[in-house]
Amino acid sequence: MRTSLISLNFNYIIFINTALLLLPFSSHAQDIEITPFIGKMLSSDLVNSQNSSDLTVDSGNNFGLAVAWQDSPNGQGQILFNTVNHNFISSSDLQEHSFDISYLHFSGVAQFKQRSYVSTVSLGIGGTYFETDNKDEIYPSVTVAFGTRYELSNNFAIVTELRGYASYIEDDNQLFCQETTCHALLEDGIWLDGSISVGFAVKF
């Protein structure tokens, strides 16, 4: 029942973001832009459940897709999906464990144009989906990014971006716990991820 509710909540987030995406299609359909991207993501440490020391989380390869529309001459609306897999060594069994994080955000993107070169600043709000071997959870989150675009033509661009994510974590999270054994804990408060990515934008 709990897993069904979590899936329902995540589907609801997807639905809301999709609805927001579809709003401008009628008047700006010719300005839709799709950007697949790949990069590297660094994260916060986990907490050792036995002595509260830090457990190092490795950097993971992130993959994502951004769908944007030109809302004004110097601004875009954007739906952003990004996913990453992280690993850590548990102090309980000294084995490597992994977990997946998926981000879905609705963002606004400000563009500062200089001929074929464009600097961007974006801010977004959405949700973070944590998935481990035992459990999964959804938390609210925000994202901010600074990027560059090199316009190859009117329809193609190379995009680079430095992005940060901040997710609000509930108290007493049990994502990495199985029965009485906890391999790690998420620190209460804020979970941080930071990524550097490169992508290829195609405008229709």
N, C-alpha and C positions, 0 to 999 in steps of 0.2 A: 504494500500500500504506500509506504514512504517513498520507494523508488518511483512509483507511478506519479506521485505528486511532484517529485523533483523533475521528472521528465515533462510533466504538464507545465510546470513553471518555466522551464527552459524553452519549451515550444511557444509559450505565451510571449516570452521576450523576443523570440524569432519573429512571431506574428506582428508584434508592435513595430519592430524595426523595419520589417518588410512593408507594412502599411505606410510608415513614414517615408520609405524609399519611393513608393508608388505615387505619392502626392504630386510631385512636380512633373511626372511623365507627360501629362497632357500638353503642357506648354513648353517644355524644354527637352523633348524626346531626342532632338538632334544633338544634345550636349551630354549624353550619358557617357561615362568613362569607366572602364573596367581595368583594375590593376592587380594582377597576381604578384606576390612578392615572397621573398625568402630572406632569412637572416639568422642572427644569433641572439639568444635571450639569456640574461642574467637575472637571478632572483634573490629574494630574501633567504636567510637560513631558516631551517626548521629548529625546533626545540627538542632536546633530549628529554624523554618522558621520565627518566630515572633521576637525573640530577640537574635538569634545567639548563645544561650547557648547550652550545650551538651545535647543530648538525649541518654540515656543509652540503648545499645542493649544487649539483653541477650545472654548467651552462648547457642549454639545449638548442637545437635547430628549430626555428619557428617558421611556419608556413601560413600564408594568409591570402585574403582576397578583399579588395576594397571596390565598392561600387559607388560612384559619385555622380553628381549632376551640377551643372554650372548655374548657381542660384542668382549670381550677380556678376558683373565684369571682373570683380576681384574676390569672389568667394564661392565656395562649393558647399553643398550638403553631402554627407557621406555615410554609408553603412560599412562598417569595418568588422571583418572576422579574422581572428588570429589564433593559432593553436600551437602548443609546444609540449614536449615531453621532458620531464626532469627526473634525475636519479639521485639517490642518497644511500649511504650505508647506515643501516639500523644498528644502534648500540645494543639492542635486545638479542639479536641473533647474528650480528656481524655479516648480514647478507645485504646485497644490493636490492633496493626497492625502487619502483618507479611510480610516477603519477602524471596525469595529463591535465593541462589547463587550457581551456578555450575561452576566448574573449569575444563578446559581441557588443558593439557600441554604435550609437548614432552620434555623428560628429559634425561640427562646423569647421571649415578650412578657410583661413584667410590667405590670399595669394598676393605676393609682392613681386611684380613683374619688371624685368629688365631685359627687353628684347627676347632672346631665346632662353634666357635663364630666369627661373622663378624660385623665390624662397617662400616657404609655407609655414604657417603655425596653425595647429588644430587643437581643439578641445572637444571631448566627448563624454557621454554618460551611457551606462549600460549594465551588463552583468558579466560575472566570471563563474565559469563552471569547472569545479575541481572534481576529478575522477581518480580514485585509487583502486587498488585490488579489492578493497572491502566495501567502500562507500563512495557516495558522491554528494556534492552540495553546490548550491548556487548562492553567490554573494553579490551585492551591488558594488559597482566600481566606476571609476573615472579614468580617463586617459588624456595625456597631453603629448604633443609631438612637435618637433621642428624638422623641417625637411627641405630638400632642394629638388628641382625638376629641370632637366635639360630637354628642351623641345626639339626633337628631331624633325618634326613637321607639324602641320596643323592637327594631325591625328595620332601621333606617336611621341612618347616621351620616356626618358629614363628617370626613375624616381629613387632617391635615397632618403632615409628617414631615421631619426633618433627618437624613440618613443618610450614613454613611461606609463605604467599602469599602477593604480592603487586600489586595492579591494578591501572593503570593510569586513573583518572576520568576527564572527560571533564568539562569545565565551563558551567554554566547555566543548570545543570542537573535537570530534572523535573520528576524523577522516582516516587516520592511520592506525586505528585500534581494531583489534579482532578479539572479541570476548574480553579477557582480562589483560591482554598484552597490547601495549601501545608501542609501535616502532618509532613514532615521532608525534609531535604536536605542532599545530600552527600557532604562532604567537598571537595572543589576543590583540586586537586593534587593527593594524594595517598590514596587508601583504603587498610587497612591492615587486614588480618585474620591470626590467628595462631591456629594450631591444634595439639593435641596429639592423636595418633591412635595406634591400635593394629590390626594385620592381620595374616592370615594364607596363606603361599605361597606354591603353588603346581607347580612343574617343570615337563615338559613333554619331 
